[in-house]
Amino acid sequence: MTTNDEALSYRAAGVDIDAGNAVVERIKPLVGKTFRPEVMGGLGGFGALFDLAKKYREPVLVSGTDGVGTKLRLAQQLNRHDSIGIDLVGMCVNDVLVQGAEPLFFLDYFATGKLDVDTTVAVVGGIARGCELAGCALIGGETAEMPDMYLPGEYDLAGFNVGAVEKSEIIDGSAIRAGDVVLGVASSGPHSNGFSLIRRIVERAGSPFDLDVGGVTLADALMAPTTIYVKPILALLRTRRAALHGMAHITGGGLKENIIRVVPDGLGLALDASSWELPAVFDWLQREGKVSRAEMWRTFNCGIGFTLILAPDDVAGMRTALAQSGLASTAIGEVVHATGDERVHIA
């Protein structure tokens, strides 16, 4: 409690500039590991510079922004702050990748009521790690301390990513034809979608975070960071771009609503749910929450985090190439002729 005669300061109002400076000093070496040759200057300027001149002939910039939803609540509940930043990067760079773009640089926004240096460094360290996995530079961001906006221990995250692709090499789904195969690439778990429902199920089950689910604890299964598909898919694009007719990142809306976004009008999808085994964490969520089959398909990735659409003759070679990059895949359906509003059928 202050009186009208007492001198006020920013610290007294709840904002600790020294703590912010301490965060910047501790994250500098983490951020530095993500830099690419195109980055001009270092961390701390008013704006970040990135030189495209030597890499592209006709560059088209592809941008994306996202958060991690209420998975943040779970991270804060479990006091696990070191991997949520990987989720943040994954949600953004996987989206940019869909159009054939290489993620170039990333910026983050971290907001909290009172800055905790260790927590902030852990979160930003995860973001830096995600950028390393994606091969993109973490060239800037904002750490905002806003008293009275967040409860103690709470923070919020947002990410912003810019990628580039040669104009002649954009993948927009226009090459998709009836008879093409939908190749599903495995996810690491729920990634960062459906957590409002997940948290409700876990709460109703009594929060059994130590429960064994498929050989790991429930906490580990739910907090597994989003798979970053960038490097393996970019490798495919360098050698097999013509074979890739379309791609989709499976996020909010699940398998039901994401793949169809890249499929031209007049075509639809026939997916076969029996073509892959529902991972243990999704099986537990469905049983414990009594979640309907239809709700599962439109809420979760159900074990498929990314999809490729290609001609049948290219499937075997693509699966082999993905396996060599450590990614499991399986054919989960095909493109079919379709009219009307219902263009996705899951059998």
N, C-alpha and C positions, 0 to 999 in steps of 0.2 A: 504494500500500500504506500503510495507516495502522496505528499502534500503539494499544494499549489506553489509553495516556495522552493521545492526541491529541484535541483538541476536534473534534467533528463538527458539520456543518451540512447543511442540505438541499441546498445546491449541491455539497458534497463527496459527497453520496449520489447525485448525478446529476440533480437537478432544479433548474433555473435559473428562479427566480421573476421575475427581471428580464427575461429573454428573453420570458417569457409576457406580462409587462406591455407590452413593446415590440410584440409581436404585436397586442395589443388596441388600442394607440394607432394603429397603422398600418391596421388594418381598419375603424376607426370611420367614416371617410368613405365607404368602400365599402359598409358595411352601411347607413349613413344613406340612400343612394340608393334602397334597397329599401323604405323605410318607406311605409306607407299611412296615411290619416287616422285609421283605427281603432286604430293603435298608441298605447298610453298609456305615456309615459315613454320613456327611452332605453336604450342598451346598458349592461349591467353590473350590473343588479339581480339579486337572487336568483331572481326569477321574472319572466316577461314578461307584460304585460297587453294584452288585445285586446278592444275594445268592439264587440259585435255589435248593440247595441240599435237603431241607426238604419237598419240595412241589411236586416234580415229580419223577417218576421212570425212564421213557424214554422220556425226554422232547425234543420236536422239536421246535426250535425257528422260529417264523413267524414275519417278519419285513415289515414295510411299511413306505412310506414317501409321503408327499403331501403338497400342499399349499391351498390357498383359491381363487386363480384366481383373476379376476378383481373385485370381491366383495370388495376387499381392496379399490379400487377407490371410491366406494359408501360409505364405512365406513369413508373415509377421507373427502369426499364431505359433508357428513351429520354430521361430527365430532362425530361419534359414535364409540368409540374404546373399549368398555368394553365387547362386546360379540363376536368380530371377532376371539378372541382366542378360544372360544368354537367351532366355525366352524373349526378352524385348527385341534383341537384334534379330532373332530367328523369325519373329512375326513380321518384321519389316522386309528383311532381305529375301526371304522366300517368296514374298509377293512380287517384288521387283524382278526376281529371277524368271517368273512365269512367262514374261514377254521376251525372254532370251537375253535380258540385260545383265551385265556384270555390275554388282553393287560396288560403288566406288568409295563413298564416304558416308559417315553416320554421325548424327548429333543426338544427344539425349537431353531430356528435361527431368530433373529430380526435384520434387517439392516436398517439404516437411514442415511441421510446426516448430520443432527445435532440432537443430542439427546435431546428430550424433556422429562424430568423426569416424569411428570404427564401422558403424553400419553403412554410412555413405560410401566409404572406401570399398567395403565388401560388395556393395551393389554395383558401383562403377567398375570395380575389378571384373565383375561378371560381364558387364557390357563390353569391356576391352577384350575379354576372352572370346566373347561371341563374335566380335569384329575380326579377331585373328582367325577364327574358324571360317568366317565368310570371306576373308581376304580383303576386307574393306577398312579404310582408315577412320578411326575415331578422331575427328578433327575439331570438335567443339561440343559445347553443351551449356546447360544452365543449371546451377544448384540454387534453389530458392528456399529461403527460410522465412516462413510466414506464420508467426504466432497467431493463435486463436482460429486458424483455418483447419488444423488437424489435431486429433487427440494424441497424447503422448505415445511415442513408438510408431505412429503411422507415417507413411510417406506415399507419394504417388509417382508414377513413371510414365513417360511417353518417349517415343523414338521417332526419328526422321532419317530416311535413307534416300540417297540419290544414286542411281546407276546409269549406265549408258549402253547403247547397242547401235551397231551400224544400221542405218535406215533400211538397207536392203536385206537385213537379217532378222528383222522383227518377227517374232512368232505371235500371231494374232488369232489362230484357230481357223483361218480361211482355207487352209489346206485339208481340213478334216473331211473325211468321206464316210459314207455308210460302209460298214465292214471293218473299219479301223478298230484296233484293240485298245482297251483302257488298261494300262499297266499301273498297278498300285505299288507304291514304294512305302516300306514300313515306317511307322512313326515310333517314337520312344515312349509313347503313352498319350494322355489327353492333350499334351502340348500346353496351350494357354487358352483353351476354349471350353465352355460349359461349366466353369467353376462355380457359378451361382447355384447350379443344380448339384454339382459335386459336393459342395460344402453343406447343402441341405441334407443330402443323403448321409454324409459322414456324421453330421450332428445327430440325425435321427438314429444312427447305428451306435451312438455312444462314443464317437471319436476314437475308434480302435486303431490308432496310428501304428501300433506295433504288430498288428495282424499280418501274418504271412500271406502275401498275394503273389502267386507265381514265383516264389523264391526270393522275394524282396519284401520289405515292410510296406504297408499301405502308404506311409508317409513318403518313402522313397519312390514308390510307383507314381504317386500323384505329383511329386515335385521334380520328377525327371525332366531336365530342360528340353525345350523344343529342339528337334533335330534340325540342323542347318544343312540344307541340301546343296548349297551353292557350289562348292568346289567339284564334287562329283558330276553335277549336271553341267557345269561349264566345260568340264573335260569332254562330256558327250557332245556338247554343242560344237566344240572345236573339230571333232572328227565325224559326227553323225547328225549334224544340224538338219540336213534334208530329210532325215527319217522322222524327226519330231514334228508332228502336225499340230500339236497343242499340248499345253501343260496346265496344271491347276494345283494350287496350294490349298489344302483342306483345313479351313479355319471355321469361324462361326457359320453355322448353317450345315456343317458336316458334309458327308458324302452326297446327301440328297441335293444340296443347293449350290455346291461350289464347282463341281466339274462341268455342269451344264452351262456355266457362265462363259465358257470358251467355245461352246459348240454352236455352229451356225443354225439359223432358223431352218426348219424343215427336217432337222435331225434331232435325235434324242439318244438316251442311254439305256441299255439293258444291263444291269449289274447283277452279278451272281454272288450272294452273300455266303454261299457254301464254298467259295473258291479260296477263302482264307479263314484261319481260326481266329475267333474273337479273343484278343489278349486277355489275360487273367484279370487285370484291373477293370476292364470294361465289363467283363462277365460279372464281377463282384458288384459294380455300380448298378448294372441292370437288375440283378437279383435283389440286392438290398433295397434299392429304391423302387422296385416294381415298375421300372421304366418300360414303356411299351416299345416294341421293335421299331415302329415308325419314329418315335421320339428319339431313339438312339441314333438313327441314321441322319436326322436333321439337327442333332445337337453336337455329337462327337465325331472324331475322325475314325473311331472304331478300329484303330490299328493301321490305318492308311493315311500317311501324312502328306503325300505328294503324289500326283498322277501324271503319267505321260500318255499321250494318244498317238498311235503310230500304226503303220500298215502291218498286217499279220506276219509278213516275211521278215520283219525287222525285230520281232519280239525276242527271239532266242539270243541274238547278238546283244541286244540292249540289256537283257537280264544278266548276261555274262559280264558285261562291262560294269554294271551297277554292283554286282557281287564282288568284283575286283576292287571296288571302292569301299566295300564294307556295308553296302546297302542291300537288304533283302527286298525282293519284289515278286509280284505274282500278277498274272492276268486276271482281272476282276470283272471284266465285261466287255461289251462292244458298242460301237456306234450304230444306231439303227435309224431308219426313216421314222419320223414322228410328226404328228400335227396336233394342234390343240394346246391346252395349258399344261397337261400332264405329260412331260417329256422324259421323266426319269422313272424307271421301273426297277425295283430291287426285289429279286426273287429269292 
